[in-house]
């Protein structure tokens, strides 16, 4: 039976501190805190002490975070391409956001030219890399599943 994935509802990540996370996502990036759940018991019956927060994007999807202060979690230093969250913005927003990040003392990099998109990067209070990306003219015509498959096949045969 085939299923239809309608889109992303939310991606969820652990956070160190819900208020610091809110300040970054709501105050710096402008994503409104849209919902919060306090969890006291997991679906397996385990007692927990967790706050689950949701930040809404313009398309109706969410970035979500779990703060679980009583449960150890290792926040690893990731290389910039290991784990990142890429969010789309308009091109004219990249430069002002980059300057705003630097002025706020946030780890900020960019603008990176990826041929079909331009991107800037921040580290959030949890160490996650947030990429803000803007489509370039011709973005959609630059995408090609046939070319992507060929590149993947070549990659597989050369490693």
N, C-alpha and C positions, 0 to 999 in steps of 0.2 A: 504494500500500500504506500503510495507516494504521499508525502506531506508537503504543505506549503509553509515555508518560513516567511512570515509577513514582514519581519524586520527585527531590529534589536529593541527589546524592552529596557533591559539594563545590564550593565557589567558591574560586578561587585568586587571590591578589594578590601583588605584589612586597612585600618588606619590606626595611628598611634594615639591621636587625640581628636575627638569629634569637633571641638570648637576650632582648633587650628585648621582642620580640614575644611570646615565651613568658611572660615575667613578666606582661604585660598580660592575655593570653588565659587562661593557666592560673592564675596567682596572684590576679589581680584579678577576672576573670569566672568563674573556676572551670571552664573547659573543659579537660579533660585532654589533654596532648600524647599522642596515640594512635599516631602513626606518623611516621617520617622516612625520606626517601630522599636519598642522595647521588648526584647525577647528574654523570657525567664526560664523557658524549657524548650529543648530541641525536639524535633519530630521523633527522635529515638528515645525521648523521655529523660534525657540528661538535663540536669539543672544548669542554666547558664545565666550570665549577667552581661547582656550585649545590647548595644544601641546600633540600629541599622538606619542609615540616613540616605536620602535620595535627592539628587540634584538634577533638575529638568533641563533638557536641551530644547532648542526651538522646534525640532521635529517630533517632540513628544517622548523621546527616549530619555533614559536616565543614566547617570553615573551614580553608583551606590557604594557605601562604605560601611564596614562593620568595625565598631570599637568593642573589643572584648578584653578589658583590663586584667581579668583574672586568668586568661589563657595565654601562655607564651606564644609569641610569633616572632620569627626572625625576619626583620626587614633587611634584606641583602642589598648591598650596593650593586646596582645593575649597570652594565655597559649601556651606552645610549641606544643601541639597537636591540638589546635583549628583551626588554619589556617596556612598551610605551603605549600611551593612549593618544590616538590621533583624532583631533576634532577639527571640523571644517569651519573656516571663517572667510569673510570677504578679503580680497587682496589688500585693499586700502587700510585694513585693520592691523596688518602684520607689523609694520614699522612702529606705529604708536604703542602697540602692546609690548614689543621688544624693549622700547625705551622705558615704558612703565615698569616692566619686570626688573630691569637693571636699576632703576631709581628706587625700587622697593627692596633691593638687596636680594632678589630671587636669582638663583642660578639660571642664567638666560643665555641661549646660543642662537645663531642664525644671522641672516636669512639664508637658508640652504636652497639651492637650485636643484630640483630633482627632475628637470626637463618637462614633466607634465604637471607638477605642483611646485609651489614654494612653501617653505616651512620655517617656523621658529620653534624653539624648545625651552621648556622650563622644568625645574624639579619642584614637585609639590612638597608639603611638609613631611610626607611619608617616604620621600625618596623616589617616587614614581616620576618617570619622564612624561610630560604632557607636550604633545606636538600640536601646534596650531598650524593648519595647512590651508592653502588657498589654491583652488584650481586655476591653471593657466588656460588662456584661449587654446582651443583644440584639445582640451583634456580628454573628452569622450572619444574623439577620433584617434587619440594616441593609444587607447586601450585596445588590446587585441588578444583574445583567448588563444588563437592559433600561434601567435608569436610567443606568448607566455608559455604555452605547452612546448614549443620547440626549444626555448631557452631552458626550461626545466629538464627536458630530455637530454640536452647537451650537458647540463650541469651534472645530472646523474651519471652519465657515461664518463665524465672527466674526473670524478672525485676518487 
